[in-house]
C-alpha cells in the first residue's frame, strides 16, 4: 500500500457535483479523506458539500476550471489544508449535442473543448504543483474516445487524446524531477451519467455502469502503489475482484 495510507489525506476533485466526481467524492469521504471539491453549479455544489460534510471535512468552491482565478483559489484552498495527497482532474466538457461530425464541428466549439479538457487540467496541475505532498497522485480522467475513432466523437476524442499525451509527457518529466509523484490517466469507460446521456439524446443508456461501480478502481489508483501510466477503470476493478476471490494457500498447501 502507498505511504499515504494511515495518515490524514486530502484530495481535490474537480467537477464533483455530479457523475463520477460525486461518486468518487462519496467513496473517498467514507474512507476518511478530506476533500476539496468544485463545480460550476453553485447550488448543486452546496447540496453535495452539505451531504459530504456529515462524513468528513470538505471545502467546496464553485467555479469553472477554465478560469485562472478559480484555479488560483483552488491552490489557496490546497495550501490551507497543508497540501494535497491527490488531485483528480475530472471536470470535462462534451461539446455540442447531438455530437457533430468533424466537418460540421464549429471551430469555436472545438476551441472550447480544448480549453476545458486539455488546457484547464494542465492549468490546475500547474496551480497546485507546489501544494502537492510527498507521494501525491495526479489523476486525469480520460476516455476511450481518446484512443479509438468513433464518428461524431472527433472533437471530444481529440481533446482527450491531447490530455492523454499531456499526461504521458508529464509522467516522463516528473520521473526525474519528482519521482515520488505519480501521474495517471484513466479511462472510466461508459457510464450512466448526464454527460453520457447528452451524447446519446433520447436513447436508453440504462445498460451503462453507474459511476459508483468505477470508484473502487480510482481508490486503488489513489491508495495503492501503482506505477504512473494509463489505466482502464473497468479492467482494474475486475482484476481486484478476481484477486479477492483467489483462494489463500496456507503453508501446508491447502486452500482456505
N, C-alpha and C positions, 0 to 999 in steps of 0.2 A: 504494500500500500504506500501511497505518497506520504511524504513527511508532513503534509498539512493536516492529515487526519489526527485527531486527538487534541487539537488546539482550536481556538476561535478562528473562524474562516468567514470571509466576506466576498460575495460575488456581485458584480454589476451585470445586469441583464437588460439589454435594450429591447424595446418592443414587448414589454412584459405584461401588457394589459389584456392580452387575449392570445389564443392559439398556443403554439409551442412555448413561447416565452412565459406565459402564465403557468402552463403545466410544469415547466422546469422550476419556476419560482416556488410553486407549491411543493414540489419534490424536495428542493434544497432546504426550504423552511422546515420541513418535517425532519430533516437530518441535522438541524441546528445551525445552518449557515445564516449569517447576517446578510441582508440584501439591500442593494441599491437598484431601483427599477425606474424605467422611464417609459413613456408612451405619449402619443400625440393627443389622445382624448383625455383631457384633464379629469373629467367627471368619472369616466370608467376607471382611470388610474387611481383615483381617490377610493373608489369602492374596493379595488383589488388591494390597495395598501391597508385599508381597514381590516380586510379579511386576513391578510398575512400577518398583521401586527398582533393578532391573537396567538400567533405561534412563535414568532421570532422578532428580532429587531429589524425594521425595514424603513428605508428612506425612499420617498417617491418624488420624482421631478418630472413634471410634464414638459414636453418639448419635442423638437424634431432634430434627429441626429445630423441632418444636413446643415444645421445652423451651428457655426463655430462657437457662438456664445453659449449655446446649450452644452456643447461638448466641454467647454471650459468649466461650466458649472458642475458637470458630472465629475470632472477631475477634482474640483474643490471638495465635493462630497467624498470622493475616494480618500483624499488627504485627511479629511475629518474623521474617517473611520480607521485611521492609522494604516492605510494601504489596502490593497486588493489582492486576494488569492486567485481570483478568476474574473475574466471579462468575457462575456458572451455577446457577440455581435449578432443578434437575432433579428433586429428591426430590418425590414425589407420592403421593397415595392414591387408590385406585379406589373404595373403599367396599364395600358388601355384594355378594357374588357368589352366585348369579346377580343381575344388576342389576335391582332392583325398579322398578316404575313409581312416579311421584311420589306418588300417593295411598297407596301402600304403603310409602313410604320413612320409616323411623323418624326422628323429628326429631333424636334424639341422634346417629344415624349421619350425618345431614346436617351437623350442627354439627361433627363430627369432620372431615368433608370440607373444610369451610370453614377450619377451623383449619390443616389440613395443606396445602391448596392455595392459600390466599389469605393468611391471617394469617402463617403461617410464612415464606413468601418475603419478605413485607414486613419481617418481623422480622429476617431475615438481612440484607437491604439496609440497614436502619437500624443494625444492629450493626456492619456492615462499612464503612459510608459513609466514615468518617474514615480508613480504611485504603486507600482507592482511590488509585492513582497517577494522574497526568495521562493523559488519553486512555483511561481504563479503559472496559471494556464490561460491561454487566449483561445477562444473557440469562435470561428467564423462559420455561421450556418450557411451551407451551400445548397446545391440541388443537383439531381442527375441531369437536369436540363443544361448544366454547365459542361457536361461531357458527352451528351447524346444530342442528336439533331432531331428535334420534334417540330414539325410545321406549326407555325404560329407562335412558337416559343423563342424565336430568334433574338428579340430584344432582351427579354429576361434572361435567356440562356447565355447570351454573350456577356451580360453583366456578371453572372455567376461564374462563368469561365474566367473572367478577369479577376474576380475575387479569389478563385482557386489558385491562379498563378501568383497573385499578390501574396497569398498565404504561404505558398511554396517557397518563394524567394525570401520572405520574411523569416521562415524557419531556417533557411540556409544562412542568412546573415546573422541571426541570433545564436546559431550553434557555436559560434566562437566568442561573440561579444557578451551574450548572456545565456550560456548553455543550460542554466537551471530553469529558464522559462521555456515552456512547451507551447508550440503553435499547432492548432488543429483546424482542419476544415472538414466539416461534417455534413454529409447528405442525410437528412432525416427521412427521406422517402415521402411518398404521397401520404397526406394526412387529411382528416376531416376538419378543415379549418375554413374560416370566412374567405381567406385569400384563395384557397383551392376552389371553393365554390364559385368565386368570381371568374376563375379561369375556365370553368365549365358551367356557365349560366344556364339555369333551367334543368340541369342534369342531376341525377341521383348519385351522390358521392358517399352514400352510407356504407359502402364496402371498404372505404379507406380507413386506415388506422386512426384511432384517436391520438391526439398529441401526447396524452399521458402514457401511451404504450411505448413511446420513444424516449421517455425520460430516463429509464434505467441505463440506456446506452450513454446518455450525456453525463449521468452521475458517474459511471465508470470512467469516462474520459477525464472528468474533473478530479476524481478521487484516487484512481489507480495511477500506476507509473508507466503509462503507455508512451512510446516514442512519438515525437512530433510527426504529423502526416495527415493523409486523407483517410477518413473512415466513413462507413455506411452504418447509420444507427440501427437499421433492421438486422444487419449481419452481426453487429456487436451484441445486440440483445439475444439473438438466437444462440450465439456462442456461450454467453453467460448462462442461459437456461440449460444448455447441454452440459456445461461443466458442472453445474449444481446438481444435475441428475446422475452424474457418473458415480458408480459405487466406490466407496472408500475402502481400499485394501489394507488390512492390518498387517503387522509384521509377520503374523503366522500365515498369511496368504489368503485369508478368507475375506470376502466382501461383506460390507455392512451398510 
